[in-house]
Amino acid sequence: MNLLQLGNGAFGETHLRAWRALGEAPWVFDPDPAARARAEAAGCRALEDWRPALAAAEAVTVLGPSDTHFALAQEVLTAGKPVFIEKPATATAAEAETLHRLAGGAVAMVGMYFRFHPRAIEAKRRIAAGTIGRIWALSGRFAGFKRARRDAGVLRNDAIHFLDLMRWLVGGMPSSVHAVLRDHSGRGLEDFALLTLTWENGPAAQLEVGLVQPGRWPDAVVPGAITDKRLTVTGSEGALEIDFAAEAMTAWRARHHLADAKPPELAREPVGAWPADPVAVVAAELAHFRDCVRARRAPESGLMDAGVDIMRLIEAAERSSALGQAVRP
């Protein structure tokens, strides 16, 4: 397939390795000569100008800084080309809606890494099969010492992952969001956030994100970071615990005796070990995107749910923190 990759930063190189694992060698554009040189060293053709290659491209991936995504994706979709946009798809929900309308029937996918992680997929399967019963609560921690990015704060860089996972696992949008955001450096970008989500007549969720508190494991995606990436889904019949950084998952069966105060009857099951390094997970994402382009079908993480809806949640968190109260997304 004739593929065009726009951007070759640190995660862009992971994308290149994933494409090569799938037998593909994209054309690569990056304004940085060093990034272009790395693409050439990886066996790809580097471009100083991407627009002449657009007409021949069968699909385009947008991986640059998040504040460039909207303009690049808009140009790609205007040319009628399928597009994969790394998260966050856009800076605002309104921009995501514009891209969604512009895409029409074209394939437009948002890169939501954890939806393609084998442990998240297994959790989704078990929840759908009813193994933990009705979902009561979710809790997540996506935090650790890491570098501060210049293009966005921790909501768009980190919280977006677990907000998407929580929405995906529950199967719908929360009805309310309450958030506390902090910008300790005064950069105008939050470096710490606490969020509470509720679903009408459904579960509640808590999420902690940040780059100023310690984690426990070396980050597989961000060099030099020490991180926690833990998600728990609790149900009426048990729970699922996923530690993405430690590559571990535990399933609990729980028979509760809440009415008579007896202790619960518990059974614990460590769940499988699958290879889930970043290249393998991104390769699963890109293989899905490529298949959708070839079959002309809608992707798993499209612009409406993984773009518009997720940005609505993030914007709700920002409004909530400013107002000091829960808001509807």
Secondary structure as UniProt FT lines:
FT   STRAND          3..6
FT   HELIX           10..21
FT   TURN            22..23
FT   STRAND          27..29
FT   HELIX           33..41
FT   TURN            42..43
FT   STRAND          45..47
FT   HELIX           51..54
FT   TURN            55..56
FT   STRAND          59..62
FT   HELIX           66..68
FT   HELIX           69..78
FT   TURN            79..80
FT   STRAND          83..86
FT   HELIX           93..103
FT   TURN            104..105
FT   STRAND          108..111
FT   HELIX           113..116
FT   HELIX           118..128
FT   TURN            129..132
FT   STRAND          135..145
FT   HELIX           155..159
FT   HELIX           160..170
FT   STRAND          176..182
FT   TURN            184..185
FT   STRAND          192..198
FT   TURN            200..201
FT   STRAND          204..210
FT   STRAND          217..218
FT   TURN            223..224
FT   STRAND          226..235
FT   TURN            236..237
FT   STRAND          238..243
FT   TURN            244..247
FT   STRAND          248..257
FT   TURN            258..261
FT   STRAND          262..270
FT   HELIX           278..295
FT   HELIX           304..309
FT   HELIX           310..323
//
